[in-house]
Amino acid sequence: MELPQETLADLKKRLRRAEGQVRGVGLMLDEGRDCREVVTQLTAVTKALEQAAFLLVAAGLTWCVSDPERAAEEGYALADVQKMFMKLA
């Protein structure tokens, strides 16, 4: 699957941010922070990862629709990418 450079850059930025949030949750646990605060941060991490996944699948769907023959040749038939999208729902 071919993704535009700006999409790749956005995905990497989102993943770095989520990685930092996960490290932050670990520090919160080490510090004995309140459970509610930790859950709030875990929710933020989950949402950040979901957003990255949706961005990736949306870019994949766009690619499949713009060049369906090539996408199918590379193993990304539209139906397969739709299944990936449904896994996120």
PyMOL Python script that loads the backbone (N, CA, C, O; Angstrom):
from pymol import cmd

cmd.read_pdbstr("""\
ATOM      1  N   MET A   1       0.841  -1.161   0.000  1.00  0.00           N
ATOM      2  CA  MET A   1       0.000   0.000   0.000  1.00  0.00           C
ATOM      3  C   MET A   1       0.893   1.234   0.000  1.00  0.00           C
ATOM      4  O   MET A   1       1.847   1.332   0.772  1.00  0.00           O
ATOM      5  N   GLU A   2       0.572   2.146  -0.858  1.00  0.00           N
ATOM      6  CA  GLU A   2       1.329   3.395  -0.943  1.00  0.00           C
ATOM      7  C   GLU A   2       0.615   4.467  -0.153  1.00  0.00           C
ATOM      8  O   GLU A   2      -0.557   4.754  -0.395  1.00  0.00           O
ATOM      9  N   LEU A   3       1.316   5.052   0.782  1.00  0.00           N
ATOM     10  CA  LEU A   3       0.734   6.137   1.575  1.00  0.00           C
ATOM     11  C   LEU A   3       1.494   7.425   1.288  1.00  0.00           C
ATOM     12  O   LEU A   3       2.715   7.411   1.138  1.00  0.00           O
ATOM     13  N   PRO A   4       0.775   8.529   1.212  1.00  0.00           N
ATOM     14  CA  PRO A   4       1.443   9.816   1.009  1.00  0.00           C
ATOM     15  C   PRO A   4       2.389  10.116   2.173  1.00  0.00           C
ATOM     16  O   PRO A   4       2.129   9.719   3.309  1.00  0.00           O
ATOM     17  N   GLN A   5       3.465  10.805   1.890  1.00  0.00           N
ATOM     18  CA  GLN A   5       4.455  11.139   2.912  1.00  0.00           C
ATOM     19  C   GLN A   5       3.847  11.908   4.075  1.00  0.00           C
ATOM     20  O   GLN A   5       4.220  11.695   5.229  1.00  0.00           O
ATOM     21  N   GLU A   6       2.905  12.808   3.770  1.00  0.00           N
ATOM     22  CA  GLU A   6       2.295  13.573   4.855  1.00  0.00           C
ATOM     23  C   GLU A   6       1.446  12.678   5.772  1.00  0.00           C
ATOM     24  O   GLU A   6       1.343  12.935   6.971  1.00  0.00           O
ATOM     25  N   THR A   7       0.843  11.633   5.203  1.00  0.00           N
ATOM     26  CA  THR A   7       0.085  10.683   6.020  1.00  0.00           C
ATOM     27  C   THR A   7       1.028   9.879   6.903  1.00  0.00           C
ATOM     28  O   THR A   7       0.752   9.673   8.085  1.00  0.00           O
ATOM     29  N   LEU A   8       2.144   9.423   6.330  1.00  0.00           N
ATOM     30  CA  LEU A   8       3.135   8.695   7.121  1.00  0.00           C
ATOM     31  C   LEU A   8       3.687   9.558   8.250  1.00  0.00           C
ATOM     32  O   LEU A   8       3.853   9.088   9.375  1.00  0.00           O
ATOM     33  N   ALA A   9       3.967  10.813   7.945  1.00  0.00           N
ATOM     34  CA  ALA A   9       4.496  11.717   8.966  1.00  0.00           C
ATOM     35  C   ALA A   9       3.466  11.921  10.075  1.00  0.00           C
ATOM     36  O   ALA A   9       3.819  11.943  11.254  1.00  0.00           O
ATOM     37  N   ASP A  10       2.212  12.069   9.707  1.00  0.00           N
ATOM     38  CA  ASP A  10       1.156  12.243  10.697  1.00  0.00           C
ATOM     39  C   ASP A  10       1.016  10.994  11.566  1.00  0.00           C
ATOM     40  O   ASP A  10       0.875  11.094  12.785  1.00  0.00           O
ATOM     41  N   LEU A  11       1.056   9.831  10.941  1.00  0.00           N
ATOM     42  CA  LEU A  11       0.962   8.572  11.694  1.00  0.00           C
ATOM     43  C   LEU A  11       2.113   8.444  12.695  1.00  0.00           C
ATOM     44  O   LEU A  11       1.903   8.093  13.856  1.00  0.00           O
ATOM     45  N   LYS A  12       3.317   8.728  12.235  1.00  0.00           N
ATOM     46  CA  LYS A  12       4.480   8.622  13.124  1.00  0.00           C
ATOM     47  C   LYS A  12       4.375   9.602  14.289  1.00  0.00           C
ATOM     48  O   LYS A  12       4.722   9.266  15.421  1.00  0.00           O
ATOM     49  N   LYS A  13       3.897  10.809  14.010  1.00  0.00           N
ATOM     50  CA  LYS A  13       3.731  11.803  15.063  1.00  0.00           C
ATOM     51  C   LYS A  13       2.709  11.322  16.092  1.00  0.00           C
ATOM     52  O   LYS A  13       2.927  11.449  17.297  1.00  0.00           O
ATOM     53  N   ARG A  14       1.608  10.776  15.620  1.00  0.00           N
ATOM     54  CA  ARG A  14       0.578  10.265  16.522  1.00  0.00           C
ATOM     55  C   ARG A  14       1.114   9.118  17.379  1.00  0.00           C
ATOM     56  O   ARG A  14       0.829   9.046  18.575  1.00  0.00           O
ATOM     57  N   LEU A  15       1.884   8.230  16.768  1.00  0.00           N
ATOM     58  CA  LEU A  15       2.431   7.093  17.512  1.00  0.00           C
ATOM     59  C   LEU A  15       3.465   7.535  18.540  1.00  0.00           C
ATOM     60  O   LEU A  15       3.521   6.980  19.637  1.00  0.00           O
ATOM     61  N   ARG A  16       4.279   8.522  18.202  1.00  0.00           N
ATOM     62  CA  ARG A  16       5.239   9.045  19.178  1.00  0.00           C
ATOM     63  C   ARG A  16       4.518   9.675  20.367  1.00  0.00           C
ATOM     64  O   ARG A  16       4.926   9.515  21.517  1.00  0.00           O
ATOM     65  N   ARG A  17       3.443  10.389  20.066  1.00  0.00           N
ATOM     66  CA  ARG A  17       2.669  11.010  21.132  1.00  0.00           C
ATOM     67  C   ARG A  17       2.062   9.932  22.038  1.00  0.00           C
ATOM     68  O   ARG A  17       2.105  10.055  23.262  1.00  0.00           O
ATOM     69  N   ALA A  18       1.500   8.882  21.441  1.00  0.00           N
ATOM     70  CA  ALA A  18       0.916   7.796  22.235  1.00  0.00           C
ATOM     71  C   ALA A  18       1.992   7.092  23.054  1.00  0.00           C
ATOM     72  O   ALA A  18       1.761   6.710  24.201  1.00  0.00           O
ATOM     73  N   GLU A  19       3.169   6.922  22.455  1.00  0.00           N
ATOM     74  CA  GLU A  19       4.281   6.294  23.172  1.00  0.00           C
ATOM     75  C   GLU A  19       4.648   7.114  24.414  1.00  0.00           C
ATOM     76  O   GLU A  19       4.900   6.558  25.483  1.00  0.00           O
ATOM     77  N   GLY A  20       4.674   8.414  24.264  1.00  0.00           N
ATOM     78  CA  GLY A  20       4.958   9.286  25.399  1.00  0.00           C
ATOM     79  C   GLY A  20       3.876   9.186  26.464  1.00  0.00           C
ATOM     80  O   GLY A  20       4.165   9.211  27.660  1.00  0.00           O
ATOM     81  N   GLN A  21       2.639   9.074  26.023  1.00  0.00           N
ATOM     82  CA  GLN A  21       1.540   8.935  26.971  1.00  0.00           C
ATOM     83  C   GLN A  21       1.657   7.621  27.749  1.00  0.00           C
ATOM     84  O   GLN A  21       1.408   7.587  28.954  1.00  0.00           O
ATOM     85  N   VAL A  22       2.034   6.549  27.062  1.00  0.00           N
ATOM     86  CA  VAL A  22       2.193   5.257  27.736  1.00  0.00           C
ATOM     87  C   VAL A  22       3.305   5.350  28.779  1.00  0.00           C
ATOM     88  O   VAL A  22       3.152   4.864  29.899  1.00  0.00           O
ATOM     89  N   ARG A  23       4.419   5.971  28.412  1.00  0.00           N
ATOM     90  CA  ARG A  23       5.499   6.160  29.389  1.00  0.00           C
ATOM     91  C   ARG A  23       5.011   6.976  30.574  1.00  0.00           C
ATOM     92  O   ARG A  23       5.360   6.696  31.721  1.00  0.00           O
ATOM     93  N   GLY A  24       4.206   7.981  30.287  1.00  0.00           N
ATOM     94  CA  GLY A  24       3.651   8.803  31.349  1.00  0.00           C
ATOM     95  C   GLY A  24       2.761   8.003  32.294  1.00  0.00           C
ATOM     96  O   GLY A  24       2.771   8.228  33.504  1.00  0.00           O
ATOM     97  N   VAL A  25       1.998   7.076  31.743  1.00  0.00           N
ATOM     98  CA  VAL A  25       1.159   6.225  32.584  1.00  0.00           C
ATOM     99  C   VAL A  25       2.040   5.367  33.488  1.00  0.00           C
ATOM    100  O   VAL A  25       1.729   5.188  34.666  1.00  0.00           O
ATOM    101  N   GLY A  26       3.120   4.844  32.955  1.00  0.00           N
ATOM    102  CA  GLY A  26       4.048   4.061  33.773  1.00  0.00           C
ATOM    103  C   GLY A  26       4.604   4.881  34.925  1.00  0.00           C
ATOM    104  O   GLY A  26       4.708   4.388  36.048  1.00  0.00           O
ATOM    105  N   LEU A  27       4.963   6.132  34.651  1.00  0.00           N
ATOM    106  CA  LEU A  27       5.467   7.021  35.708  1.00  0.00           C
ATOM    107  C   LEU A  27       4.385   7.300  36.747  1.00  0.00           C
ATOM    108  O   LEU A  27       4.655   7.347  37.947  1.00  0.00           O
ATOM    109  N   MET A  28       3.161   7.485  36.267  1.00  0.00           N
ATOM    110  CA  MET A  28       2.059   7.726  37.198  1.00  0.00           C
ATOM    111  C   MET A  28       1.889   6.544  38.145  1.00  0.00           C
ATOM    112  O   MET A  28       1.643   6.725  39.338  1.00  0.00           O
ATOM    113  N   LEU A  29       2.020   5.339  37.610  1.00  0.00           N
ATOM    114  CA  LEU A  29       1.904   4.150  38.449  1.00  0.00           C
ATOM    115  C   LEU A  29       3.051   4.089  39.455  1.00  0.00           C
ATOM    116  O   LEU A  29       2.848   3.757  40.623  1.00  0.00           O
ATOM    117  N   ASP A  30       4.256   4.412  38.989  1.00  0.00           N
ATOM    118  CA  ASP A  30       5.418   4.425  39.887  1.00  0.00           C
ATOM    119  C   ASP A  30       5.227   5.433  41.021  1.00  0.00           C
ATOM    120  O   ASP A  30       5.657   5.202  42.151  1.00  0.00           O
ATOM    121  N   GLU A  31       4.586   6.539  40.707  1.00  0.00           N
ATOM    122  CA  GLU A  31       4.371   7.598  41.692  1.00  0.00           C
ATOM    123  C   GLU A  31       3.170   7.322  42.597  1.00  0.00           C
ATOM    124  O   GLU A  31       2.921   8.058  43.551  1.00  0.00           O
ATOM    125  N   GLY A  32       2.431   6.259  42.292  1.00  0.00           N
ATOM    126  CA  GLY A  32       1.257   5.946  43.103  1.00  0.00           C
ATOM    127  C   GLY A  32       0.106   6.912  42.905  1.00  0.00           C
ATOM    128  O   GLY A  32      -0.669   7.171  43.825  1.00  0.00           O
ATOM    129  N   ARG A  33       0.000   7.447  41.683  1.00  0.00           N
ATOM    130  CA  ARG A  33      -1.054   8.421  41.392  1.00  0.00           C
ATOM    131  C   ARG A  33      -2.429   7.781  41.503  1.00  0.00           C
ATOM    132  O   ARG A  33      -2.573   6.560  41.449  1.00  0.00           O
ATOM    133  N   ASP A  34      -3.414   8.616  41.655  1.00  0.00           N
ATOM    134  CA  ASP A  34      -4.802   8.196  41.809  1.00  0.00           C
ATOM    135  C   ASP A  34      -5.264   7.378  40.595  1.00  0.00           C
ATOM    136  O   ASP A  34      -4.959   7.703  39.447  1.00  0.00           O
ATOM    137  N   CYS A  35      -5.995   6.326  40.888  1.00  0.00           N
ATOM    138  CA  CYS A  35      -6.497   5.413  39.852  1.00  0.00           C
ATOM    139  C   CYS A  35      -7.291   6.163  38.773  1.00  0.00           C
ATOM    140  O   CYS A  35      -7.169   5.851  37.588  1.00  0.00           O
ATOM    141  N   ARG A  36      -8.085   7.127  39.169  1.00  0.00           N
ATOM    142  CA  ARG A  36      -8.899   7.883  38.199  1.00  0.00           C
ATOM    143  C   ARG A  36      -8.028   8.645  37.218  1.00  0.00           C
ATOM    144  O   ARG A  36      -8.345   8.728  36.031  1.00  0.00           O
ATOM    145  N   GLU A  37      -6.939   9.197  37.709  1.00  0.00           N
ATOM    146  CA  GLU A  37      -6.016   9.921  36.831  1.00  0.00           C
ATOM    147  C   GLU A  37      -5.361   8.962  35.839  1.00  0.00           C
ATOM    148  O   GLU A  37      -5.210   9.282  34.660  1.00  0.00           O
ATOM    149  N   VAL A  38      -4.978   7.791  36.324  1.00  0.00           N
ATOM    150  CA  VAL A  38      -4.338   6.794  35.460  1.00  0.00           C
ATOM    151  C   VAL A  38      -5.313   6.335  34.382  1.00  0.00           C
ATOM    152  O   VAL A  38      -4.948   6.228  33.211  1.00  0.00           O
ATOM    153  N   VAL A  39      -6.553   6.065  34.782  1.00  0.00           N
ATOM    154  CA  VAL A  39      -7.556   5.623  33.809  1.00  0.00           C
ATOM    155  C   VAL A  39      -7.808   6.702  32.763  1.00  0.00           C
ATOM    156  O   VAL A  39      -7.981   6.397  31.583  1.00  0.00           O
ATOM    157  N   THR A  40      -7.827   7.946  33.188  1.00  0.00           N
ATOM    158  CA  THR A  40      -8.005   9.049  32.237  1.00  0.00           C
ATOM    159  C   THR A  40      -6.890   9.044  31.198  1.00  0.00           C
ATOM    160  O   THR A  40      -7.152   9.211  30.007  1.00  0.00           O
ATOM    161  N   GLN A  41      -5.651   8.853  31.638  1.00  0.00           N
ATOM    162  CA  GLN A  41      -4.528   8.824  30.709  1.00  0.00           C
ATOM    163  C   GLN A  41      -4.568   7.588  29.814  1.00  0.00           C
ATOM    164  O   GLN A  41      -4.239   7.668  28.631  1.00  0.00           O
ATOM    165  N   LEU A  42      -4.967   6.453  30.370  1.00  0.00           N
ATOM    166  CA  LEU A  42      -5.097   5.240  29.546  1.00  0.00           C
ATOM    167  C   LEU A  42      -6.167   5.427  28.474  1.00  0.00           C
ATOM    168  O   LEU A  42      -6.018   4.950  27.349  1.00  0.00           O
ATOM    169  N   THR A  43      -7.233   6.117  28.826  1.00  0.00           N
ATOM    170  CA  THR A  43      -8.282   6.415  27.847  1.00  0.00           C
ATOM    171  C   THR A  43      -7.732   7.295  26.731  1.00  0.00           C
ATOM    172  O   THR A  43      -8.051   7.092  25.559  1.00  0.00           O
ATOM    173  N   ALA A  44      -6.911   8.263  27.094  1.00  0.00           N
ATOM    174  CA  ALA A  44      -6.303   9.144  26.091  1.00  0.00           C
ATOM    175  C   ALA A  44      -5.381   8.361  25.163  1.00  0.00           C
ATOM    176  O   ALA A  44      -5.367   8.598  23.955  1.00  0.00           O
ATOM    177  N   VAL A  45      -4.617   7.434  25.721  1.00  0.00           N
ATOM    178  CA  VAL A  45      -3.721   6.606  24.905  1.00  0.00           C
ATOM    179  C   VAL A  45      -4.535   5.752  23.938  1.00  0.00           C
ATOM    180  O   VAL A  45      -4.213   5.659  22.753  1.00  0.00           O
ATOM    181  N   THR A  46      -5.582   5.135  24.453  1.00  0.00           N
ATOM    182  CA  THR A  46      -6.435   4.293  23.617  1.00  0.00           C
ATOM    183  C   THR A  46      -7.018   5.094  22.462  1.00  0.00           C
ATOM    184  O   THR A  46      -7.018   4.638  21.318  1.00  0.00           O
ATOM    185  N   LYS A  47      -7.512   6.282  22.760  1.00  0.00           N
ATOM    186  CA  LYS A  47      -8.099   7.144  21.730  1.00  0.00           C
ATOM    187  C   LYS A  47      -7.045   7.544  20.696  1.00  0.00           C
ATOM    188  O   LYS A  47      -7.324   7.560  19.497  1.00  0.00           O
ATOM    189  N   ALA A  48      -5.852   7.862  21.155  1.00  0.00           N
ATOM    190  CA  ALA A  48      -4.782   8.253  20.225  1.00  0.00           C
ATOM    191  C   ALA A  48      -4.436   7.106  19.277  1.00  0.00           C
ATOM    192  O   ALA A  48      -4.233   7.327  18.083  1.00  0.00           O
ATOM    193  N   LEU A  49      -4.368   5.892  19.801  1.00  0.00           N
ATOM    194  CA  LEU A  49      -4.066   4.733  18.952  1.00  0.00           C
ATOM    195  C   LEU A  49      -5.212   4.444  17.987  1.00  0.00           C
ATOM    196  O   LEU A  49      -4.979   4.095  16.830  1.00  0.00           O
ATOM    197  N   GLU A  50      -6.436   4.588  18.458  1.00  0.00           N
ATOM    198  CA  GLU A  50      -7.585   4.393  17.568  1.00  0.00           C
ATOM    199  C   GLU A  50      -7.556   5.401  16.426  1.00  0.00           C
ATOM    200  O   GLU A  50      -7.803   5.046  15.273  1.00  0.00           O
ATOM    201  N   GLN A  51      -7.255   6.651  16.743  1.00  0.00           N
ATOM    202  CA  GLN A  51      -7.191   7.683  15.710  1.00  0.00           C
ATOM    203  C   GLN A  51      -6.109   7.371  14.677  1.00  0.00           C
ATOM    204  O   GLN A  51      -6.315   7.562  13.479  1.00  0.00           O
ATOM    205  N   ALA A  52      -4.965   6.893  15.141  1.00  0.00           N
ATOM    206  CA  ALA A  52      -3.894   6.518  14.213  1.00  0.00           C
ATOM    207  C   ALA A  52      -4.349   5.369  13.321  1.00  0.00           C
ATOM    208  O   ALA A  52      -4.087   5.371  12.118  1.00  0.00           O
ATOM    209  N   ALA A  53      -5.022   4.400  13.903  1.00  0.00           N
ATOM    210  CA  ALA A  53      -5.502   3.263  13.113  1.00  0.00           C
ATOM    211  C   ALA A  53      -6.532   3.699  12.086  1.00  0.00           C
ATOM    212  O   ALA A  53      -6.491   3.248  10.941  1.00  0.00           O
ATOM    213  N   PHE A  54      -7.451   4.565  12.475  1.00  0.00           N
ATOM    214  CA  PHE A  54      -8.447   5.053  11.525  1.00  0.00           C
ATOM    215  C   PHE A  54      -7.787   5.843  10.392  1.00  0.00           C
ATOM    216  O   PHE A  54      -8.187   5.725   9.234  1.00  0.00           O
ATOM    217  N   LEU A  55      -6.791   6.637  10.727  1.00  0.00           N
ATOM    218  CA  LEU A  55      -6.079   7.384   9.698  1.00  0.00           C
ATOM    219  C   LEU A  55      -5.423   6.437   8.697  1.00  0.00           C
ATOM    220  O   LEU A  55      -5.492   6.655   7.487  1.00  0.00           O
ATOM    221  N   LEU A  56      -4.791   5.391   9.209  1.00  0.00           N
ATOM    222  CA  LEU A  56      -4.131   4.418   8.342  1.00  0.00           C
ATOM    223  C   LEU A  56      -5.134   3.714   7.436  1.00  0.00           C
ATOM    224  O   LEU A  56      -4.902   3.588   6.234  1.00  0.00           O
ATOM    225  N   VAL A  57      -6.234   3.259   7.998  1.00  0.00           N
ATOM    226  CA  VAL A  57      -7.228   2.546   7.191  1.00  0.00           C
ATOM    227  C   VAL A  57      -7.899   3.497   6.201  1.00  0.00           C
ATOM    228  O   VAL A  57      -8.170   3.104   5.066  1.00  0.00           O
ATOM    229  N   ALA A  58      -8.167   4.717   6.600  1.00  0.00           N
ATOM    230  CA  ALA A  58      -8.758   5.685   5.675  1.00  0.00           C
ATOM    231  C   ALA A  58      -7.832   5.948   4.497  1.00  0.00           C
ATOM    232  O   ALA A  58      -8.284   6.042   3.356  1.00  0.00           O
ATOM    233  N   ALA A  59      -6.539   6.066   4.770  1.00  0.00           N
ATOM    234  CA  ALA A  59      -5.576   6.259   3.682  1.00  0.00           C
ATOM    235  C   ALA A  59      -5.543   5.026   2.788  1.00  0.00           C
ATOM    236  O   ALA A  59      -5.421   5.145   1.569  1.00  0.00           O
ATOM    237  N   GLY A  60      -5.651   3.847   3.386  1.00  0.00           N
ATOM    238  CA  GLY A  60      -5.691   2.615   2.605  1.00  0.00           C
ATOM    239  C   GLY A  60      -6.920   2.532   1.727  1.00  0.00           C
ATOM    240  O   GLY A  60      -6.834   2.125   0.569  1.00  0.00           O
ATOM    241  N   LEU A  61      -8.061   2.914   2.269  1.00  0.00           N
ATOM    242  CA  LEU A  61      -9.287   2.921   1.466  1.00  0.00           C
ATOM    243  C   LEU A  61      -9.166   3.896   0.299  1.00  0.00           C
ATOM    244  O   LEU A  61      -9.569   3.590  -0.823  1.00  0.00           O
ATOM    245  N   THR A  62      -8.613   5.057   0.573  1.00  0.00           N
ATOM    246  CA  THR A  62      -8.423   6.054  -0.488  1.00  0.00           C
ATOM    247  C   THR A  62      -7.533   5.486  -1.592  1.00  0.00           C
ATOM    248  O   THR A  62      -7.821   5.632  -2.780  1.00  0.00           O
ATOM    249  N   TRP A  63      -6.453   4.841  -1.179  1.00  0.00           N
ATOM    250  CA  TRP A  63      -5.530   4.250  -2.153  1.00  0.00           C
ATOM    251  C   TRP A  63      -6.218   3.167  -2.967  1.00  0.00           C
ATOM    252  O   TRP A  63      -6.052   3.106  -4.185  1.00  0.00           O
ATOM    253  N   CYS A  64      -6.989   2.311  -2.307  1.00  0.00           N
ATOM    254  CA  CYS A  64      -7.676   1.225  -2.998  1.00  0.00           C
ATOM    255  C   CYS A  64      -8.685   1.739  -4.011  1.00  0.00           C
ATOM    256  O   CYS A  64      -8.822   1.187  -5.103  1.00  0.00           O
ATOM    257  N   VAL A  65      -9.389   2.801  -3.639  1.00  0.00           N
ATOM    258  CA  VAL A  65     -10.396   3.360  -4.544  1.00  0.00           C
ATOM    259  C   VAL A  65      -9.732   4.069  -5.721  1.00  0.00           C
ATOM    260  O   VAL A  65     -10.251   4.044  -6.837  1.00  0.00           O
ATOM    261  N   SER A  66      -8.589   4.700  -5.471  1.00  0.00           N
ATOM    262  CA  SER A  66      -7.931   5.443  -6.546  1.00  0.00           C
ATOM    263  C   SER A  66      -7.212   4.536  -7.539  1.00  0.00           C
ATOM    264  O   SER A  66      -7.037   4.915  -8.698  1.00  0.00           O
ATOM    265  N   ASP A  67      -6.791   3.344  -7.109  1.00  0.00           N
ATOM    266  CA  ASP A  67      -6.084   2.413  -7.995  1.00  0.00           C
ATOM    267  C   ASP A  67      -6.450   0.978  -7.620  1.00  0.00           C
ATOM    268  O   ASP A  67      -5.608   0.239  -7.108  1.00  0.00           O
ATOM    269  N   PRO A  68      -7.711   0.574  -7.872  1.00  0.00           N
ATOM    270  CA  PRO A  68      -8.195  -0.725  -7.402  1.00  0.00           C
ATOM    271  C   PRO A  68      -7.445  -1.921  -7.975  1.00  0.00           C
ATOM    272  O   PRO A  68      -7.262  -2.921  -7.281  1.00  0.00           O
ATOM    273  N   GLU A  69      -7.009  -1.835  -9.223  1.00  0.00           N
ATOM    274  CA  GLU A  69      -6.299  -2.969  -9.815  1.00  0.00           C
ATOM    275  C   GLU A  69      -4.961  -3.213  -9.118  1.00  0.00           C
ATOM    276  O   GLU A  69      -4.636  -4.341  -8.747  1.00  0.00           O
ATOM    277  N   ARG A  70      -4.207  -2.160  -8.950  1.00  0.00           N
ATOM    278  CA  ARG A  70      -2.905  -2.279  -8.282  1.00  0.00           C
ATOM    279  C   ARG A  70      -3.071  -2.705  -6.824  1.00  0.00           C
ATOM    280  O   ARG A  70      -2.308  -3.525  -6.315  1.00  0.00           O
ATOM    281  N   ALA A  71      -4.074  -2.140  -6.166  1.00  0.00           N
ATOM    282  CA  ALA A  71      -4.332  -2.495  -4.774  1.00  0.00           C
ATOM    283  C   ALA A  71      -4.626  -3.993  -4.660  1.00  0.00           C
ATOM    284  O   ALA A  71      -4.102  -4.663  -3.769  1.00  0.00           O
ATOM    285  N   ALA A  72      -5.451  -4.511  -5.546  1.00  0.00           N
ATOM    286  CA  ALA A  72      -5.789  -5.936  -5.515  1.00  0.00           C
ATOM    287  C   ALA A  72      -4.557  -6.787  -5.789  1.00  0.00           C
ATOM    288  O   ALA A  72      -4.366  -7.824  -5.154  1.00  0.00           O
ATOM    289  N   GLU A  73      -3.715  -6.354  -6.735  1.00  0.00           N
ATOM    290  CA  GLU A  73      -2.484  -7.085  -7.044  1.00  0.00           C
ATOM    291  C   GLU A  73      -1.565  -7.166  -5.828  1.00  0.00           C
ATOM    292  O   GLU A  73      -0.865  -8.162  -5.644  1.00  0.00           O
ATOM    293  N   GLU A  74      -1.563  -6.129  -5.004  1.00  0.00           N
ATOM    294  CA  GLU A  74      -0.694  -6.081  -3.833  1.00  0.00           C
ATOM    295  C   GLU A  74      -1.349  -6.672  -2.585  1.00  0.00           C
ATOM    296  O   GLU A  74      -0.804  -6.587  -1.484  1.00  0.00           O
ATOM    297  N   GLY A  75      -2.538  -7.279  -2.774  1.00  0.00           N
ATOM    298  CA  GLY A  75      -3.208  -7.941  -1.655  1.00  0.00           C
ATOM    299  C   GLY A  75      -4.097  -7.038  -0.835  1.00  0.00           C
ATOM    300  O   GLY A  75      -4.453  -7.379   0.293  1.00  0.00           O
ATOM    301  N   TYR A  76      -4.461  -5.898  -1.378  1.00  0.00           N
ATOM    302  CA  TYR A  76      -5.328  -4.959  -0.678  1.00  0.00           C
ATOM    303  C   TYR A  76      -6.609  -4.731  -1.469  1.00  0.00           C
ATOM    304  O   TYR A  76      -6.926  -3.609  -1.861  1.00  0.00           O
ATOM    305  N   ALA A  77      -7.327  -5.809  -1.691  1.00  0.00           N
ATOM    306  CA  ALA A  77      -8.626  -5.657  -2.342  1.00  0.00           C
ATOM    307  C   ALA A  77      -9.503  -4.788  -1.446  1.00  0.00           C
ATOM    308  O   ALA A  77      -9.356  -4.795  -0.223  1.00  0.00           O
ATOM    309  N   LEU A  78     -10.400  -4.056  -2.052  1.00  0.00           N
ATOM    310  CA  LEU A  78     -11.253  -3.146  -1.303  1.00  0.00           C
ATOM    311  C   LEU A  78     -11.970  -3.871  -0.164  1.00  0.00           C
ATOM    312  O   LEU A  78     -12.090  -3.328   0.934  1.00  0.00           O
ATOM    313  N   ALA A  79     -12.435  -5.067  -0.408  1.00  0.00           N
ATOM    314  CA  ALA A  79     -13.142  -5.834   0.631  1.00  0.00           C
ATOM    315  C   ALA A  79     -12.230  -6.117   1.822  1.00  0.00           C
ATOM    316  O   ALA A  79     -12.686  -6.101   2.966  1.00  0.00           O
ATOM    317  N   ASP A  80     -10.949  -6.376   1.565  1.00  0.00           N
ATOM    318  CA  ASP A  80     -10.007  -6.638   2.659  1.00  0.00           C
ATOM    319  C   ASP A  80      -9.776  -5.392   3.505  1.00  0.00           C
ATOM    320  O   ASP A  80      -9.707  -5.474   4.731  1.00  0.00           O
ATOM    321  N   VAL A  81      -9.660  -4.258   2.864  1.00  0.00           N
ATOM    322  CA  VAL A  81      -9.438  -3.011   3.596  1.00  0.00           C
ATOM    323  C   VAL A  81     -10.709  -2.643   4.370  1.00  0.00           C
ATOM    324  O   VAL A  81     -10.631  -2.106   5.475  1.00  0.00           O
ATOM    325  N   GLN A  82     -11.865  -2.932   3.793  1.00  0.00           N
ATOM    326  CA  GLN A  82     -13.106  -2.697   4.516  1.00  0.00           C
ATOM    327  C   GLN A  82     -13.175  -3.559   5.775  1.00  0.00           C
ATOM    328  O   GLN A  82     -13.674  -3.109   6.806  1.00  0.00           O
ATOM    329  N   LYS A  83     -12.686  -4.778   5.700  1.00  0.00           N
ATOM    330  CA  LYS A  83     -12.648  -5.654   6.881  1.00  0.00           C
ATOM    331  C   LYS A  83     -11.736  -5.057   7.951  1.00  0.00           C
ATOM    332  O   LYS A  83     -12.055  -5.109   9.139  1.00  0.00           O
ATOM    333  N   MET A  84     -10.595  -4.488   7.530  1.00  0.00           N
ATOM    334  CA  MET A  84      -9.715  -3.841   8.500  1.00  0.00           C
ATOM    335  C   MET A  84     -10.450  -2.697   9.187  1.00  0.00           C
ATOM    336  O   MET A  84     -10.331  -2.511  10.398  1.00  0.00           O
ATOM    337  N   PHE A  85     -11.205  -1.937   8.412  1.00  0.00           N
ATOM    338  CA  PHE A  85     -11.967  -0.826   8.967  1.00  0.00           C
ATOM    339  C   PHE A  85     -12.981  -1.328   9.981  1.00  0.00           C
ATOM    340  O   PHE A  85     -13.144  -0.728  11.043  1.00  0.00           O
ATOM    341  N   MET A  86     -13.659  -2.416   9.667  1.00  0.00           N
ATOM    342  CA  MET A  86     -14.681  -2.955  10.558  1.00  0.00           C
ATOM    343  C   MET A  86     -14.059  -3.486  11.859  1.00  0.00           C
ATOM    344  O   MET A  86     -14.719  -3.478  12.898  1.00  0.00           O
ATOM    345  N   LYS A  87     -12.818  -3.941  11.818  1.00  0.00           N
ATOM    346  CA  LYS A  87     -12.147  -4.386  13.044  1.00  0.00           C
ATOM    347  C   LYS A  87     -11.988  -3.228  14.022  1.00  0.00           C
ATOM    348  O   LYS A  87     -11.964  -3.432  15.236  1.00  0.00           O
ATOM    349  N   LEU A  88     -11.880  -2.019  13.494  1.00  0.00           N
ATOM    350  CA  LEU A  88     -11.696  -0.850  14.339  1.00  0.00           C
ATOM    351  C   LEU A  88     -13.014  -0.336  14.919  1.00  0.00           C
ATOM    352  O   LEU A  88     -13.032   0.362  15.932  1.00  0.00           O
ATOM    353  N   ALA A  89     -14.091  -0.687  14.272  1.00  0.00           N
ATOM    354  CA  ALA A  89     -15.415  -0.158  14.692  1.00  0.00           C
ATOM    355  C   ALA A  89     -15.892  -0.803  15.972  1.00  0.00           C
ATOM    356  O   ALA A  89     -16.974  -0.478  16.461  1.00  0.00           O
TER     357      ALA A  89
END
""", "prot")
cmd.dss("prot")
cmd.show_as("cartoon", "prot")
cmd.util.cbc("prot")
cmd.orient("prot")
